[in-house]
Amino acid sequence: MNIQGGTKACESCTDRVNIGCHHKQMPVWSRAVGLLFIYLPILTLPFVITSAYLTYFSLKLVGAQNVKTWGDFLPARSSHRYDLKSQITMDGSFKLSMSQSKLFWILNCTWYCPYSVGLFEWHAYMVKVVENWWCPFTHDRKNSYTQGAIDQSFWHIYPEEKAKLHEDDKNNPIFTADPDA
């Protein structure tokens, strides 16, 4: 499949997003708007954080233990390659370019990106736990919920309800650590 500019993705890159090979071909206005769109979601972070914590406390209130926290999804501070003193910058095409600021890169690469990625990964993990708890019914995407595996689902803790489950749902290791329990 030809991409803008006639470049075809290499065979080994078919499972990757092709962005670097097209970025410089995009008009400056397009790249500027794209940059703006990266930061607008900051406005939604309070709502996403609230949603994640509501999900977390919901799980705790129904009896969940060993639920991972947001911190479990953050990289260790010591694993970041640069600090403000050693941060590299780009040579910008104009003097006011944010890419020439060490603070810009530190705030992005040390705070905004890892905390955002960690938040969404944590929230997705907990939604998988919730799904596995309340709905131990297999579908074609259920195998991707293994990160949220649980000891027993809501249905598994009631023998009369467990008996109603399809055999594959009764014995799925995502929903129960001990299928024979």
TORSEKOL-745391 format. One record per residue (C-alpha): residue number from 1; x, y, z. Coordinates in pm, 1 decimal, m for minus. Example, Ala and Ser with C-alpha at 12.3 -4.5 7.8 and 13.67 -1.06 7.14 Angstrom:
2
    nr       east      north         up
     1     1230.0     m450.0      780.0
     2     1367.0     m106.0      714.0
***
This chain:
181
    nr       east      north         up
     1        0.0        0.0        0.0
     2      143.7      337.2      m97.7
     3      159.7      600.0      170.2
     4      167.2      977.0      108.2
     5      472.8     1054.5     m103.6
     6      469.7      710.3     m266.3
     7      673.6      537.8        7.2
     8      582.4      178.8       73.7
     9      633.1       34.0      420.9
    10      903.4     m230.9      435.6
    11      792.6     m586.9      498.0
    12      950.1     m595.2      844.9
    13      764.0     m275.1      946.7
    14      408.7     m383.6      867.5
    15      321.4     m407.5     1237.5
    16      457.7      m59.9     1313.9
    17      314.4      286.8     1275.4
    18      498.3      463.8      996.2
    19      555.2      821.4     1109.9
    20      925.2      910.5     1087.3
    21      938.7      852.8      714.5
    22      658.4     1105.0      656.5
    23      707.8     1371.7      922.3
    24      932.6     1606.3      722.5
    25      693.7     1586.2      425.7
    26      407.9     1728.4      632.0
    27      342.9     2105.7      609.4
    28      467.2     2313.0      903.7
    29      109.5     2416.4      993.1
    30       10.5     2048.8     1012.2
    31      300.0     1963.1     1241.7
    32      221.4     2266.3     1462.5
    33     m144.6     2165.7     1497.7
    34      m35.3     1807.9     1568.5
    35      191.3     1936.7     1845.6
    36      m95.6     2136.0     1993.2
    37     m316.1     1826.3     1989.2
    38      m51.5     1639.9     2192.1
    39      m92.2     1882.4     2481.2
    40     m469.7     1940.0     2476.5
    41     m534.2     1606.3     2651.9
    42     m365.6     1757.0     2958.8
    43     m703.8     1917.8     3013.8
    44     m861.9     1572.3     3044.4
    45     m603.1     1427.6     3284.1
    46     m795.6     1526.7     3600.3
    47    m1095.5     1330.0     3469.6
    48     m887.0     1028.8     3368.2
    49     m707.6     1031.4     3705.1
    50    m1043.9     1051.1     3883.1
    51    m1180.2      765.9     3670.9
    52     m873.0      551.5     3740.3
    53     m892.3      607.9     4114.9
    54    m1267.6      539.3     4119.5
    55    m1197.7      211.0     3941.9
    56     m916.9      134.1     4187.8
    57    m1132.6      202.5     4493.1
    58    m1425.0       12.8     4340.5
    59    m1201.8     m292.3     4315.2
    60    m1079.5     m248.0     4671.6
    61    m1437.4     m209.5     4799.5
    62    m1548.2     m539.7     4643.6
    63    m1255.0     m719.7     4806.5
    64     m964.0     m698.6     4562.4
    65     m615.0     m729.3     4705.5
    66     m278.9     m700.3     4531.8
    67     m417.9     m450.9     4279.4
    68     m129.6     m268.0     4115.1
    69     m100.9      105.5     4167.3
    70      m20.0      385.2     3922.5
    71      337.2      378.8     4052.2
    72      374.9       19.9     3932.7
    73      336.5      148.6     3577.0
    74      593.5      428.7     3601.6
    75      958.2      391.9     3503.9
    76     1212.5      426.7     3781.3
    77     1340.5      783.6     3796.2
    78     1695.2      649.1     3786.1
    79     1624.5      483.8     3450.3
    80     1593.3      816.9     3269.0
    81     1906.0      885.1     3067.3
    82     1908.6     1263.2     3102.1
    83     1861.8     1522.3     3373.0
    84     1824.8     1896.1     3325.8
    85     2201.6     1944.5     3321.4
    86     2276.8     1675.7     3060.4
    87     1956.8     1698.3     2852.4
    88     2020.2     1717.4     2479.0
    89     1822.0     1955.0     2258.0
    90     1757.6     1992.3     1887.3
    91     1887.0     2265.8     1661.1
    92     1569.1     2453.3     1577.8
    93     1485.6     2626.8     1253.8
    94     1386.7     2937.3     1449.8
    95     1508.0     3079.3     1779.1
    96     1185.5     3035.2     1976.9
    97     1149.9     2666.7     1896.2
    98     1060.0     2466.1     2208.2
    99     1280.6     2184.5     2081.5
   100     1583.9     2396.8     2176.3
   101     1483.2     2403.6     2543.9
   102     1623.1     2151.3     2791.6
   103     1325.4     2215.0     3019.2
   104     1083.3     2130.2     2735.5
   105     1242.9     1787.6     2684.5
   106     1273.2     1713.8     3057.9
   107      908.0     1801.7     3119.6
   108      800.4     1588.9     2822.4
   109     1027.0     1289.0     2854.0
   110     1054.9     1265.6     3231.8
   111      707.2     1372.1     3339.1
   112      431.8     1413.5     3079.4
   113      493.3     1104.3     2867.0
   114      578.7      843.1     3133.4
   115      304.6      961.5     3370.7
   116       46.7      970.7     3090.5
   117      144.1      631.2     2952.7
   118      156.3      488.6     3306.2
   119     m186.1      633.0     3387.3
   120     m352.1      486.2     3079.7
   121     m177.6      150.2     3121.2
   122     m284.6      138.2     3488.0
   123     m641.1      228.7     3400.1
   124     m654.0      m30.0     3118.6
   125     m512.6     m293.7     3355.6
   126     m782.3     m222.0     3615.0
   127    m1060.7     m223.6     3354.5
   128     m937.5     m570.6     3253.9
   129     m949.8     m679.4     3619.3
   130    m1306.2     m544.1     3645.0
   131    m1403.2     m720.2     3322.1
   132    m1253.5    m1049.3     3440.4
   133    m1425.1    m1016.8     3778.5
   134    m1777.4     m942.2     3658.0
   135    m1775.8    m1102.7     3311.4
   136    m1585.1    m1430.5     3280.8
   137    m1736.5    m1491.7     2940.3
   138    m1488.8    m1563.5     2664.1
   139    m1480.7    m1360.9     2342.4
   140    m1221.5    m1324.4     2069.6
   141    m1029.2    m1048.6     2254.8
   142    m1041.6    m1200.8     2602.7
   143     m692.5    m1352.3     2570.9
   144     m555.5     m995.1     2574.7
   145     m693.7     m951.2     2929.3
   146     m432.8    m1176.5     3090.4
   147     m260.3     m876.0     3248.5
   148     m572.6     m844.5     3463.9
   149     m593.4    m1211.7     3560.8
   150     m773.6    m1280.4     3888.2
   151     m801.6    m1567.5     4133.3
   152    m1177.7    m1621.8     4085.1
   153    m1451.5    m1435.5     3905.7
   154    m1777.5    m1327.6     4063.5
   155    m1942.5    m1626.7     3893.0
   156    m1678.6    m1872.5     4014.0
   157    m1731.3    m1797.8     4384.2
   158    m2093.7    m1918.1     4367.6
   159    m2100.7    m2291.9     4284.0
   160    m2459.3    m2281.1     4155.4
   161    m2368.7    m1995.0     3918.6
   162    m2036.7    m2147.7     3813.8
   163    m2229.5    m2456.5     3702.3
   164    m2411.0    m2240.1     3444.4
   165    m2087.6    m2132.9     3275.9
   166    m1962.8    m2281.7     2951.1
   167    m1685.5    m2533.3     3019.0
   168    m1422.0    m2301.8     2863.8
   169    m1530.6    m2022.2     3098.2
   170    m1526.9    m2249.0     3403.2
   171    m1167.1    m2349.5     3337.2
   172    m1012.2    m2032.8     3195.9
   173     m696.5    m1944.4     3394.1
   174     m767.0    m1572.0     3339.3
   175    m1076.7    m1595.8     3561.8
   176     m964.3    m1848.3     3818.7
   177     m627.1    m1958.4     3950.7
   178     m763.7    m2301.4     4037.8
   179    m1031.5    m2412.8     3789.8
   180    m1124.9    m2710.8     4004.7
   181    m1186.2    m2502.4     4316.6
***
